[in-house]
Amino acid sequence: MSTNTSTTELQRMTPKELRQEIALHQSEYAKMRMGVEMQKEKNHALYKAKRREIARMKTVETAMKNGVPTVTTEKKTSKISDVADKTASQAKKKTVKVPRSK
């Protein structure tokens, strides 16, 4: 598995595989945390990225437990529906007019 897995890759995993990946990344995170605390780790950004990746994995795991549909394979093929979506979202915005002061 690559260092940064996409959300769709995580969603395609079985729950057992996902738990194994989380455990693996948590052990790597613990080693990185010790390295940062002992000032042996030079790149603190990797530490932060690893923490976020673990959180992303746990979010996907929770969604699987709750039965939330995950992977969508359909793509929008018509541009007309894209335009309709944009105009509908723009119509929902409220505009507030501020009176001019003299």
VOGU-3710 file (C-alpha; in Angstrom, 3 decimals, decimal comma):
1> mstntsttel> 0,000/0,000/0,000  1,349/3,448/-0,829  2,032/6,010/1,854  -0,959/8,162/0,906  -4,010/6,144/0,029  -6,961/7,841/-1,563  -10,383/7,728/0,009  -11,770/5,595/-2,818  -9,005/3,028/-2,289  -9,867/2,919/1,401
11> qrmtpkelrq> -13,560/2,491/0,630  -12,855/-0,460/-1,640  -11,049/-2,343/1,134  -12,781/-4,895/3,297  -13,286/-3,897/6,946  -10,631/-6,407/8,027  -8,052/-5,008/5,585  -8,887/-1,489/6,685  -8,380/-2,335/10,364  -5,001/-3,884/9,488
21> eialhqseya> -3,975/-0,734/7,611  -5,042/1,451/10,528  -3,000/-0,669/12,950  0,026/-0,480/10,663  -0,203/3,278/10,287  -0,750/3,770/14,013  2,454/1,876/14,799  4,354/3,998/12,244  2,799/7,112/13,800  3,936/6,080/17,281
31> kmrmgvemqk> 7,504/5,639/16,027  7,371/9,029/14,330  6,008/10,640/17,495  8,919/9,277/19,512  11,342/10,537/16,865  9,827/14,012/16,991  9,879/14,123/20,789  13,503/13,007/20,896  14,335/15,455/18,102  15,578/12,705/15,797
41> eknhalykak> 12,825/13,240/13,247  13,632/16,161/10,960  10,456/16,327/8,886  7,539/17,272/11,150  5,188/17,579/8,185  5,212/13,807/7,685  4,150/13,394/11,304  1,163/15,658/10,755  0,275/14,006/7,433  0,357/10,549/9,027
51> rreiarmktv> -2,048/11,699/11,755  -4,471/13,036/9,145  -4,253/9,850/7,103  -5,125/7,754/10,164  -8,102/10,021/10,829  -9,246/9,594/7,215  -9,024/5,819/7,563  -11,014/5,845/10,793  -13,671/8,001/9,161  -14,061/5,488/6,321
61> etamkngvpt> -14,177/2,651/8,857  -16,955/4,389/10,804  -18,898/4,988/7,597  -18,635/1,285/6,782  -19,931/0,349/10,228  -22,897/2,698/9,886  -23,768/1,389/6,437  -23,185/4,648/4,597  -22,843/4,098/0,830  -19,236/4,764/-0,064
71> vttekktski> -17,869/4,283/-3,559  -19,744/5,878/-6,428  -18,719/4,694/-9,852  -21,142/6,732/-11,926  -19,901/9,932/-13,487  -22,060/12,721/-14,797  -22,051/12,556/-18,553  -24,157/15,535/-19,500  -22,975/19,069/-19,082  -26,578/20,248/-18,952
81> sdvadktasq> -27,052/18,730/-15,497  -23,835/20,436/-14,324  -25,153/23,807/-15,474  -28,519/23,144/-13,832  -26,791/22,239/-10,561  -24,746/25,432/-10,623  -27,733/27,681/-11,313  -29,782/25,976/-8,605  -27,060/26,501/-6,029  -26,668/30,115/-7,087
91> akkktvkvpr> -30,415/30,695/-6,783  -30,353/29,549/-3,159  -27,979/32,338/-2,137  -29,666/35,273/-0,482  -28,567/38,780/-1,260  -28,826/41,492/1,299  -28,958/45,091/0,209  -27,366/47,583/2,528  -28,916/51,082/2,442  -26,578/53,857/1,445
101> sk> -25,718/56,422/4,030  -25,563/60,106/3,065
//
